[in-house]
Amino acid sequence: MVAKNKPKGSLLHPTFKIENIVASADLGVELDLYSIAKASPDVDYEPEQFPGAICKIHEPKTALLLFKNGKIICTGAKTEADIRKAIDQVVKIVKDYIITTQE
């Protein structure tokens, strides 16, 4: 069996592979990061080290930074579909830990 050579790029036509997409999202709510980290073994929160909680999703393999103001940074995804799946999973984790203000 003869192995096929991988296509080589050139200066004018480099080959590439998507390895990591970074995306941001805004949930539009405030989050209780302490409670989220306490409830989920996949979330680490050490506010003296970093102001956001780190959530590791196993499938698709991504890491998401969660901030109290409801903003999310998703990293490690290889497709837009992976980003959607990862954010949907995080929403399921955090939905019970929204900070509500009484007026």
C-alpha positions as CSV (number, residue, x, y, z in Angstrom):
1,M,0.0,0.0,0.0
2,V,1.4,3.3,-1.0
3,A,0.9,6.3,1.3
4,K,-0.4,9.4,-0.4
5,N,1.6,12.5,0.2
6,K,-0.2,15.3,2.0
7,P,-0.7,18.3,-0.1
8,K,1.9,21.0,0.5
9,G,1.1,24.6,0.6
10,S,3.0,27.3,-1.1
11,L,3.7,30.9,-0.3
12,L,0.7,32.0,-2.5
13,H,-1.6,29.1,-1.6
14,P,-0.8,27.9,2.0
15,T,-2.8,25.0,3.3
16,F,-4.5,25.4,6.7
17,K,-6.5,23.6,9.2
18,I,-8.9,25.1,11.8
19,E,-7.6,24.1,15.2
20,N,-9.3,26.6,17.5
21,I,-12.2,29.0,17.2
22,V,-12.7,31.6,19.9
23,A,-16.3,33.0,20.3
24,S,-18.0,35.3,22.7
25,A,-21.6,35.3,23.9
26,D,-23.7,37.4,26.3
27,L,-26.4,35.7,28.4
28,G,-27.8,39.1,29.4
29,V,-28.0,38.1,33.1
30,E,-25.7,38.1,36.1
31,L,-24.4,34.8,37.3
32,D,-23.5,33.5,40.8
33,L,-20.1,32.0,39.9
34,Y,-19.5,30.7,43.5
35,S,-22.7,28.6,43.4
36,I,-22.1,27.4,39.9
37,A,-18.6,26.2,40.8
38,K,-19.9,24.5,43.9
39,A,-22.6,22.7,42.0
40,S,-20.6,21.6,39.0
41,P,-17.4,19.5,39.1
42,D,-16.6,20.8,35.6
43,V,-16.4,24.5,36.8
44,D,-13.4,26.0,38.6
45,Y,-13.7,29.4,40.2
46,E,-10.8,31.1,42.1
47,P,-11.6,34.8,42.0
48,E,-8.3,35.7,43.7
49,Q,-6.5,34.2,40.6
50,F,-8.9,35.2,37.8
51,P,-12.3,37.0,37.8
52,G,-14.1,34.4,35.7
53,A,-15.0,30.8,36.3
54,I,-13.5,28.2,33.9
55,C,-15.9,25.5,32.6
56,K,-14.5,22.5,30.8
57,I,-16.9,20.7,28.4
58,H,-15.8,17.2,27.3
59,E,-17.9,16.9,24.2
60,P,-17.1,18.9,22.2
61,K,-13.8,19.5,23.9
62,T,-13.9,23.2,24.8
63,A,-13.3,25.5,27.6
64,L,-15.5,28.4,28.5
65,L,-14.8,31.4,30.6
66,L,-17.9,32.5,32.6
67,F,-18.1,36.0,34.0
68,K,-20.5,37.4,36.6
69,N,-21.9,39.9,34.1
70,G,-23.2,37.0,32.0
71,K,-20.5,37.2,29.3
72,I,-18.9,34.0,28.0
73,I,-15.8,33.3,26.1
74,C,-15.7,29.9,24.3
75,T,-12.4,28.5,23.2
76,G,-11.1,25.3,21.7
77,A,-14.0,24.7,19.3
78,K,-13.3,23.6,15.7
79,T,-16.7,24.4,14.2
80,E,-19.5,26.8,14.7
81,A,-21.7,23.8,15.6
82,D,-19.3,22.9,18.4
83,I,-19.6,26.5,19.8
84,R,-23.4,26.2,19.8
85,K,-23.2,22.8,21.5
86,A,-20.8,24.0,24.2
87,I,-22.8,27.2,24.9
88,D,-26.0,25.2,25.1
89,Q,-24.4,22.9,27.7
90,V,-23.2,25.8,29.7
91,V,-26.6,27.4,29.7
92,K,-28.0,24.2,31.2
93,I,-25.4,24.4,34.0
94,V,-25.9,28.0,34.9
95,K,-29.6,28.5,34.4
96,D,-30.4,27.9,38.1
97,Y,-27.7,30.4,39.2
98,I,-28.9,33.7,37.8
99,I,-28.7,36.6,40.2
100,T,-32.0,38.4,40.3
101,T,-32.4,41.9,41.8
102,Q,-35.6,42.8,43.6
103,E,-36.9,46.3,42.8
